[in-house]
Amino acid sequence: MPVFSYKARDASGRETEGVLEAENSGVLVERLGELGYVVTKVSKGHGKDAKKRKAQKVKVKARDLITFTIHLGTVISAGVPLLTGLQDLTRETEKPGFKRIIHDITSQVENGAMLADAMSVHPTVFNQLYVSMVRAGEATGRIDEVLERLVPYLEWQEELKGQIREALAYPVVILFVVTAVVVFLLVFPIPRFAKIFSKFDVELPLPTRIVIGISGFMVHYGFYLIIALIGLFIAFRIVIKRSKSGRRIWDAFKLKLPLFGTLIRKVALSRFSHTMSSLYRAGVEITECLRIVEQVIGNVILGRVIREAHDRIRAGGSMPEALAESGEFPSLVLRMLAIGDETGELDMTLEKVSDYYDKEVPYTIRRIFAIAEPLMIVSMGLIVGTVALSVFLPLYGMIAFIKK
């Protein structure tokens, strides 16, 4: 996505400048306008900032970012000036890469930049949600409260990643074990048995002939098969990453998967409710909330629904109505959002939806384990048993042949 440098004025007339990613300059002006800024200058690229940004592109662990957020919120709420707090954090941070980033942010703030603008130069560390919440906190003078709200959100994100890893770990391990066992049997024992069988004038059963054929293919062309599979995997990843239609088809397919499709949808809706709740409570305008949620929800099908809700709200409509028309959101969530929209307590409603999915996601993972575990064990037994049976079936014919 293109990067633009800009200069703008807030409602009080104070000038600020920064760097942001946007589809084009019009989108950038529109986005900053929704945040209360009047853009005075926009240019594509950002000269010296581009080199700085490239040099400062560092991967920071989630725990380090959470610790930074906690400490910065604490010093600000204690009445310590922002610049002094950043300088202290620069000295206290032990990780060299993160230390350089905090030092760069400190230098920009010292030169008159807003904290959110300084953070936006490092999108690999401070994503759009983080920057938007900090910008809203600066606009309302409640940056300490915003940072305090960011901490549980960041912790929830880490917990959700852990739950997803837990859900995927067991199937991946079982699949790996089954594949390794079957490949071992096909490459080593089966060819030896095939040589033995060929010495006897015995007609082999169909399962044995199939397994021996697959074994011969694996022995002679296994290396090429592995190369082809790796190539297909890389091509698949490229198509999913770079092709909008490919990503759309893949995301639609994931939502329809048995068992895992339900989990994927609930994880996405959990992201939606948590992100919307955090941004809305921080004072971010609802259209900006939806724009950010579209990018973090993790599924382009649901993201398209949120984009349509964004457009509907800008045209004077309501979010619950737009979400309801898609058919992708559960009726329970839609009813709760409609009540919150009518009563003016959307933030409270979103928090309740978040609490609901905090319970639903772990429950769904446990239910998937309860169903998938015996199915995987039975499948593994059937696959290995079929290979073993294909070896033992001809032995009966050989024994009869020897007796003759």
C-alpha positions in Angstrom: 0.0 0.0 0.0 1.4 3.5 -0.9 2.8 5.7 1.9 2.1 9.4 2.1 3.6 12.1 4.2 1.2 14.9 5.2 0.8 18.1 7.1 -2.5 19.0 8.8 -4.2 21.2 11.4 -6.4 20.1 14.2 -9.6 21.9 15.5 -7.4 24.2 17.6 -5.3 25.2 14.6 -2.2 23.3 15.8 -0.1 22.0 12.9 1.1 18.4 12.9 2.7 16.2 10.3 3.2 12.5 9.9 3.3 9.5 7.6 0.4 7.1 6.9 -0.4 4.3 4.5 -3.5 4.7 2.3 -4.9 3.5 -0.9 -4.6 7.0 -2.4 -4.3 10.6 -1.3 -8.1 11.1 -1.3 -8.5 8.2 1.1 -5.8 9.8 3.4 -7.5 13.2 3.4 -10.9 11.6 4.1 -9.5 9.4 6.9 -7.7 12.4 8.6 -10.9 14.5 8.2 -12.9 11.9 10.1 -10.4 12.3 12.9 -10.8 16.1 13.0 -7.8 17.1 11.0 -7.7 19.5 8.0 -5.0 18.4 5.6 -2.8 21.2 4.2 -0.3 19.2 2.3 0.0 15.6 1.0 2.9 14.0 -0.9 3.6 10.4 -1.9 6.7 9.0 -0.3 8.4 10.6 2.6 12.1 11.4 1.7 14.3 11.0 4.8 11.4 9.4 6.7 11.4 6.5 4.2 15.0 5.6 5.0 14.3 6.0 8.7 11.2 3.8 8.4 13.1 1.1 6.5 15.9 1.2 9.0 13.5 1.0 12.0 11.5 -2.0 10.6 11.9 -4.2 13.7 9.8 -7.1 14.9 8.7 -6.6 18.5 7.3 -9.3 20.7 3.7 -8.8 21.9 4.8 -9.0 25.5 7.3 -6.2 25.0 4.6 -4.0 23.4 2.2 -4.7 26.3 4.9 -3.9 28.8 5.7 -0.6 27.0 2.0 0.3 26.9 1.5 -0.4 30.6 4.6 1.7 31.6 3.7 4.6 29.3 0.2 4.7 30.6 1.4 4.6 34.2 3.9 7.4 33.9 1.3 9.7 32.1 -1.4 8.9 34.6 1.1 9.8 37.4 1.5 13.3 35.9 4.9 12.7 34.3 5.3 14.7 31.0 5.0 12.5 27.9 8.5 13.4 26.7 10.1 12.6 30.0 8.2 9.3 30.2 9.4 8.3 26.7 13.0 9.2 27.6 12.7 7.0 30.7 11.3 4.1 28.7 14.1 4.5 26.1 16.7 4.0 28.9 14.8 1.1 30.6 14.1 -0.9 27.4 16.6 -3.7 27.0 15.7 -5.0 23.5 18.0 -3.1 21.0 15.5 -3.0 18.2 12.6 -1.8 20.3 15.0 0.7 22.1 15.8 2.3 18.7 12.1 2.6 17.9 11.2 4.3 21.2 14.2 6.6 20.8 13.0 7.6 17.3 9.5 8.2 18.7 11.0 10.3 21.5 13.0 12.4 19.0 9.9 13.0 16.8 7.8 14.1 19.9 10.6 16.3 21.0 10.6 18.0 17.6 6.8 18.7 17.9 5.2 15.6 16.4 2.1 14.1 17.9 2.7 10.8 19.6 0.3 9.0 17.3 2.0 10.4 14.2 5.4 9.3 15.6 4.1 5.8 16.2 2.6 5.5 12.7 6.1 5.6 11.2 6.5 2.1 12.7 3.5 0.1 11.5 5.1 -3.2 12.2 5.1 -2.4 15.9 2.1 0.0 16.3 -0.7 -1.1 14.0 -3.5 1.2 12.8 -5.7 0.3 15.7 -3.0 1.2 18.2 -2.3 4.5 16.4 -5.9 5.4 16.0 -6.7 4.9 19.7 -3.6 6.9 20.7 -4.7 9.7 18.3 -8.2 9.7 19.8 -6.7 9.9 23.3 -4.5 12.8 22.3 -7.5 14.6 20.8 -9.6 14.1 23.9 -6.8 14.6 26.4 -7.4 11.1 27.8 -4.3 9.3 26.5 -3.6 7.6 29.8 -7.1 6.1 29.8 -6.7 5.0 26.2 -3.4 3.2 27.0 -5.0 1.6 29.9 -7.7 0.2 27.6 -5.2 -0.9 25.1 -3.5 -3.3 27.6 -6.4 -5.8 28.0 -7.0 -5.6 24.2 -3.4 -6.6 23.5 -3.5 -9.3 26.1 -6.7 -10.6 24.6 -5.0 -10.7 21.2 -2.2 -12.9 22.6 -4.6 -15.2 24.4 -6.6 -15.6 21.2 -3.5 -16.5 19.2 -2.7 -19.1 21.9 -6.2 -20.6 21.6 -5.9 -20.7 17.8 -2.5 -22.4 18.0 -4.0 -24.9 20.5 -6.8 -25.7 18.1 -4.5 -26.3 15.2 -1.6 -28.1 17.0 -3.4 -31.5 17.6 -4.7 -32.0 14.0 -1.3 -30.9 12.6 0.6 -33.4 14.8 -1.8 -36.2 14.0 -1.5 -35.5 10.3 2.3 -35.4 10.5 2.5 -38.7 12.3 0.1 -40.5 10.0 1.9 -39.1 6.9 5.3 -40.1 8.3 4.2 -43.6 9.1 2.5 -44.2 5.8 5.5 -42.8 3.8 7.9 -45.0 5.9 5.8 -48.1 5.2 5.5 -47.3 1.4 9.2 -46.5 0.9 10.9 -49.2 3.1 8.9 -52.4 4.0 6.5 -52.5 1.1 9.1 -52.7 -1.7 10.8 -55.6 0.1 7.5 -57.5 0.4 6.8 -56.7 -3.3 10.1 -58.5 -4.3 9.1 -61.5 -2.2 5.6 -61.6 -3.7 7.0 -61.5 -7.2 8.9 -64.8 -6.7 5.6 -66.6 -6.2 3.1 -67.3 -8.9 0.3 -65.9 -6.8 -2.4 -63.5 -7.9 -2.2 -60.5 -5.6 -5.4 -59.0 -4.1 -6.5 -55.6 -5.5 -5.6 -53.6 -2.3 -2.1 -55.1 -2.4 -1.6 -54.2 -6.1 -2.8 -50.7 -5.4 -0.4 -50.3 -2.4 2.5 -51.8 -4.3 1.8 -49.4 -7.2 1.8 -46.4 -4.9 4.9 -47.7 -3.2 6.7 -48.0 -6.5 5.7 -44.4 -7.4 6.9 -43.1 -4.1 10.3 -44.9 -4.5 10.9 -43.7 -8.0 9.2 -40.3 -8.1 8.9 -39.4 -4.4 11.5 -36.7 -4.6 9.7 -35.0 -7.5 6.4 -35.4 -5.7 7.8 -33.5 -2.7 9.2 -30.7 -5.0 5.8 -30.5 -6.7 3.9 -30.3 -3.4 6.2 -27.6 -2.1 5.8 -25.7 -5.4 2.0 -26.0 -5.2 2.1 -24.8 -1.6 4.1 -21.7 -2.5 1.9 -21.0 -5.5 -1.2 -21.3 -3.3 0.3 -18.9 -0.8 1.1 -16.4 -3.5 -2.4 -16.6 -5.0 -4.0 -16.2 -1.6 -1.8 -13.3 -0.7 -1.8 -11.4 -4.0 -5.0 -12.3 -5.7 -8.2 -10.7 -4.4 -10.4 -13.3 -6.0 -8.2 -16.1 -4.7 -8.3 -14.8 -1.2 -12.1 -14.3 -1.4 -12.6 -17.9 -2.6 -10.3 -19.3 0.1 -11.9 -17.3 2.9 -15.4 -18.3 1.8 -14.3 -21.9 1.8 -12.9 -21.6 5.3 -16.2 -20.3 6.7 -18.0 -23.4 5.2 -15.6 -26.0 6.6 -17.3 -28.5 9.0 -16.3 -27.9 12.6 -13.5 -25.5 11.9 -15.7 -23.1 9.9 -17.7 -22.4 13.0 -14.5 -21.7 15.0 -13.1 -19.4 12.3 -16.3 -17.4 12.2 -16.4 -17.1 16.0 -12.8 -16.0 16.1 -13.5 -13.3 13.5 -16.6 -12.1 15.3 -14.5 -12.0 18.5 -12.0 -9.8 16.7 -14.8 -7.6 15.5 -16.4 -7.1 18.9 -13.2 -6.6 20.8 -11.7 -4.2 18.3 -14.9 -2.2 17.8 -15.4 -1.9 21.6 -11.8 -0.8 22.2 -11.8 1.8 19.5 -15.3 3.1 20.2 -14.7 3.5 23.9 -11.5 5.4 23.1 -13.5 8.0 21.2 -12.7 6.9 17.7 -15.4 7.9 15.2 -17.5 4.8 14.3 -16.7 4.9 10.5 -13.0 5.0 11.3 -13.7 2.1 13.8 -15.3 0.0 11.0 -12.5 0.9 8.5 -9.9 -0.5 11.0 -12.0 -3.5 11.9 -12.3 -4.5 8.2 -8.5 -4.8 8.1 -8.0 -6.8 11.3 -11.0 -9.2 11.2 -9.0 -11.7 9.3 -11.6 -12.7 6.7 -12.3 -10.8 3.5 -15.9 -12.1 3.3 -16.7 -10.6 6.7 -14.5 -7.6 5.9 -16.6 -6.9 2.8 -19.7 -6.9 5.0 -18.1 -4.4 7.4 -17.1 -2.2 4.5 -20.7 -2.2 3.4 -21.8 -1.2 6.9 -19.2 1.6 6.8 -20.7 2.9 3.6 -24.2 2.5 4.9 -23.5 4.6 8.0 -21.9 7.3 5.9 -25.0 7.4 3.8 -27.1 7.9 7.0 -28.1 4.2 7.7 -27.4 2.0 10.7 -24.7 -0.6 11.3 -27.1 -3.4 12.5 -29.2 -3.1 9.4 -26.2 -3.3 7.1 -24.8 -6.3 8.9 -28.2 -8.1 9.0 -28.6 -7.9 5.2 -25.4 -9.9 4.6 -26.6 -13.0 6.5 -23.0 -13.5 7.8 -23.6 -12.3 11.4 -25.6 -14.4 14.0 -29.0 -13.1 14.9 -28.0 -12.9 18.6 -25.2 -10.4 17.8 -27.4 -8.4 15.5 -30.1 -8.0 18.1 -27.6 -6.9 20.7 -26.1 -4.4 18.3 -29.5 -3.1 17.4 -30.4 -2.5 21.1 -27.1 -0.8 21.7 -27.6 1.4 18.6 -31.1 2.4 19.7 -30.2 3.1 23.3 -27.0 4.9 22.5 -25.0 2.4 24.6 -23.2 0.7 21.7 -19.9 0.5 23.7 -21.6 -1.4 26.5 -23.3 -3.7 24.0 -20.0 -4.4 22.1 -18.4 -5.2 25.5 -21.1 -7.8 26.2 -20.7 -9.3 22.7 -16.9 -9.6 23.5 -17.6 -11.3 26.8 -19.9 -13.7 25.0 -17.3 -14.7 22.4 -14.6 -14.9 25.1 -16.6 -17.9 26.4 -17.7 -19.2 23.0 -14.3 -19.5 21.4 -12.7 -21.8 24.1 -16.0 -23.8 24.3 -15.9 -24.4 20.5 -12.3 -25.4 20.6 -13.1 -28.0 23.3 -16.1 -29.3 21.3 -14.0 -29.6 18.2 -11.4 -31.6 20.1 -14.1 -33.9 21.5 -15.4 -34.7 18.0 -12.1 -34.6 16.0 -9.9 -36.6 18.3 -11.7 -40.0 17.9 -12.3 -39.3 14.2 -8.5 -38.7 13.7 -7.6 -41.8 15.7 -10.0 -44.0 13.7 -8.8 -42.5 10.4 -5.1 -43.1 11.4 -6.0 -46.7 12.3 -7.8 -47.3 9.0 -5.0 -45.9 6.9 -2.2 -47.8 8.7 -4.5 -50.9 8.9 -5.2 -50.8 5.1 -1.5 -50.7 4.4 -0.8 -53.5 6.8 -3.7 -55.6 5.5 -2.4 -55.2 1.9 0.8 -57.0 3.1 -0.8 -59.8 5.1 -3.5 -60.7 2.5 -1.1 -62.2 0.0 0.6 -64.2 2.8 -2.4 -66.5 2.9 -2.1 -67.2 -0.8 1.7 -67.8 -0.4 1.1 -70.3 2.4 -1.4 -72.2 0.3 1.1 -72.2 -2.6 3.9 -73.6 -0.4 1.6 -76.3 0.9 0.9 -77.5 -2.6 
